[in-house]
Amino acid sequence: MFDFLIDNIGGVATYTGIGTVSAALLFLLKKIPNAKIQKFMFNIGYSAGVCVTGGLAKWSWSAKYWNAIVEKYMIDLIDNVFCIIPAFIQGLRSDDKK
């Protein structure tokens, strides 16, 4: 996609446009309260999780494997790995004045 823009518009104009669009998007996102954005992202994540499971814990042939193996180990692994994100954000905000 960027190759098409660079070939037809030019490299400097393309990268300037990407930077401008990114800055405008960040400006617009800053106007939306964080709670609304987080609620929206939570709903997307929850819906994706429901789609991925596909009701595997409800079916007799897959429930024992899902509950004994996947939920027990894989979901804990995902939970334990991604718990770093809130801690990372707290670290980034640690130098803010209170």
ZAZA-765877 format. One record per residue (C-alpha): residue number from 1; residue in three letters; x, z, y. Coordinates in Angstrom, 1 decimal, padded with zeros to 4 digits. Example, Ala and Ser with C-alpha at 12.3 -4.5 7.8 and 13.67 -1.06 7.14 Angstrom:
REM ZAZA-765877
<seq=1; type=ALA; east=012.3; up=007.8; north=-004.5>
<seq=2; type=SER; east=013.7; up=007.1; north=-001.1>
REM end
This chain:
REM ZAZA-765877
<seq=1; type=MET; east=000.0; up=000.0; north=000.0>
<seq=2; type=PHE; east=002.7; up=000.9; north=002.4>
<seq=3; type=ASP; east=004.7; up=-002.1; north=001.4>
<seq=4; type=PHE; east=001.9; up=-004.4; north=002.6>
<seq=5; type=LEU; east=001.7; up=-002.5; north=005.9>
<seq=6; type=ILE; east=005.5; up=-002.6; north=006.4>
<seq=7; type=ASP; east=005.7; up=-006.3; north=005.6>
<seq=8; type=ASN; east=002.8; up=-007.3; north=007.9>
<seq=9; type=ILE; east=003.0; up=-004.8; north=010.7>
<seq=10; type=GLY; east=006.6; up=-003.6; north=010.6>
<seq=11; type=GLY; east=008.3; up=-000.4; north=009.5>
<seq=12; type=VAL; east=008.3; up=001.5; north=012.8>
<seq=13; type=ALA; east=004.7; up=000.8; north=013.6>
<seq=14; type=THR; east=003.6; up=001.7; north=010.0>
<seq=15; type=TYR; east=005.4; up=005.0; north=010.1>
<seq=16; type=THR; east=004.2; up=005.8; north=013.6>
<seq=17; type=GLY; east=000.6; up=005.1; north=012.5>
<seq=18; type=ILE; east=001.0; up=007.3; north=009.4>
<seq=19; type=GLY; east=002.3; up=010.1; north=011.6>
<seq=20; type=THR; east=-000.5; up=009.7; north=014.2>
<seq=21; type=VAL; east=-003.2; up=009.7; north=011.5>
<seq=22; type=SER; east=-001.6; up=012.8; north=009.9>
<seq=23; type=ALA; east=-001.5; up=014.6; north=013.2>
<seq=24; type=ALA; east=-005.1; up=013.7; north=014.0>
<seq=25; type=LEU; east=-006.2; up=014.9; north=010.5>
<seq=26; type=LEU; east=-004.4; up=018.2; north=011.0>
<seq=27; type=PHE; east=-005.9; up=018.6; north=014.4>
<seq=28; type=LEU; east=-009.4; up=018.0; north=013.0>
<seq=29; type=LEU; east=-008.8; up=020.3; north=010.1>
<seq=30; type=LYS; east=-007.7; up=023.1; north=012.5>
<seq=31; type=LYS; east=-011.1; up=022.8; north=014.2>
<seq=32; type=ILE; east=-012.9; up=023.7; north=010.9>
<seq=33; type=PRO; east=-012.8; up=027.4; north=010.0>
<seq=34; type=ASN; east=-010.5; up=028.2; north=007.0>
<seq=35; type=ALA; east=-013.3; up=029.9; north=005.2>
<seq=36; type=LYS; east=-015.4; up=026.7; north=005.1>
<seq=37; type=ILE; east=-012.4; up=024.6; north=003.9>
<seq=38; type=GLN; east=-011.6; up=027.2; north=001.2>
<seq=39; type=LYS; east=-015.2; up=027.4; north=000.1>
<seq=40; type=PHE; east=-015.3; up=023.6; north=-000.2>
<seq=41; type=MET; east=-012.0; up=023.5; north=-002.1>
<seq=42; type=PHE; east=-013.1; up=026.3; north=-004.4>
<seq=43; type=ASN; east=-016.3; up=024.4; north=-005.2>
<seq=44; type=ILE; east=-014.2; up=021.2; north=-006.0>
<seq=45; type=GLY; east=-011.9; up=023.3; north=-008.2>
<seq=46; type=TYR; east=-014.7; up=025.1; north=-010.0>
<seq=47; type=SER; east=-016.6; up=021.8; north=-010.6>
<seq=48; type=ALA; east=-013.4; up=020.2; north=-012.0>
<seq=49; type=GLY; east=-012.9; up=023.2; north=-014.3>
<seq=50; type=VAL; east=-016.4; up=022.9; north=-015.6>
<seq=51; type=CYS; east=-016.0; up=019.2; north=-016.2>
<seq=52; type=VAL; east=-012.7; up=019.7; north=-018.0>
<seq=53; type=THR; east=-014.2; up=022.3; north=-020.4>
<seq=54; type=GLY; east=-017.2; up=020.1; north=-021.1>
<seq=55; type=GLY; east=-018.9; up=023.0; north=-022.7>
<seq=56; type=LEU; east=-016.3; up=023.3; north=-025.4>
<seq=57; type=ALA; east=-017.0; up=027.1; north=-025.8>
<seq=58; type=LYS; east=-020.7; up=026.3; north=-026.6>
<seq=59; type=TRP; east=-020.2; up=023.9; north=-029.5>
<seq=60; type=SER; east=-019.9; up=025.5; north=-032.9>
<seq=61; type=TRP; east=-017.0; up=023.1; north=-034.1>
<seq=62; type=SER; east=-014.9; up=023.7; north=-031.0>
<seq=63; type=ALA; east=-015.8; up=027.2; north=-029.9>
<seq=64; type=LYS; east=-013.4; up=029.0; north=-032.2>
<seq=65; type=TYR; east=-010.4; up=026.9; north=-031.2>
<seq=66; type=TRP; east=-011.3; up=026.9; north=-027.5>
<seq=67; type=ASN; east=-011.8; up=030.7; north=-027.4>
<seq=68; type=ALA; east=-008.9; up=031.6; north=-029.7>
<seq=69; type=ILE; east=-006.2; up=029.1; north=-028.5>
<seq=70; type=VAL; east=-007.0; up=027.2; north=-025.3>
<seq=71; type=GLU; east=-008.5; up=030.0; north=-023.3>
<seq=72; type=LYS; east=-006.3; up=032.6; north=-024.6>
<seq=73; type=TYR; east=-003.0; up=030.9; north=-023.9>
<seq=74; type=MET; east=-003.4; up=027.7; north=-021.8>
<seq=75; type=ILE; east=-005.7; up=029.1; north=-019.2>
<seq=76; type=ASP; east=-003.6; up=032.3; north=-018.9>
<seq=77; type=LEU; east=-000.6; up=030.1; north=-018.4>
<seq=78; type=ILE; east=-002.2; up=028.1; north=-015.7>
<seq=79; type=ASP; east=-003.5; up=031.2; north=-014.0>
<seq=80; type=ASN; east=-000.1; up=032.9; north=-014.2>
<seq=81; type=VAL; east=001.8; up=029.9; north=-012.9>
<seq=82; type=PHE; east=-000.5; up=029.1; north=-010.0>
<seq=83; type=CYS; east=-000.8; up=032.7; north=-008.8>
<seq=84; type=ILE; east=002.4; up=032.0; north=-006.9>
<seq=85; type=ILE; east=000.6; up=029.9; north=-004.3>
<seq=86; type=PRO; east=-001.2; up=032.9; north=-002.5>
<seq=87; type=ALA; east=002.1; up=034.9; north=-002.6>
<seq=88; type=PHE; east=003.9; up=031.9; north=-001.1>
<seq=89; type=ILE; east=001.4; up=031.7; north=001.7>
<seq=90; type=GLN; east=001.7; up=035.4; north=002.4>
<seq=91; type=GLY; east=005.5; up=034.9; north=002.5>
<seq=92; type=LEU; east=005.1; up=032.1; north=005.0>
<seq=93; type=ARG; east=002.9; up=034.3; north=007.2>
<seq=94; type=SER; east=005.1; up=037.4; north=006.9>
<seq=95; type=ASP; east=006.9; up=036.8; north=010.2>
<seq=96; type=ASP; east=003.6; up=036.6; north=012.1>
<seq=97; type=LYS; east=002.9; up=039.2; north=014.8>
<seq=98; type=LYS; east=000.2; up=041.6; north=013.8>
REM end
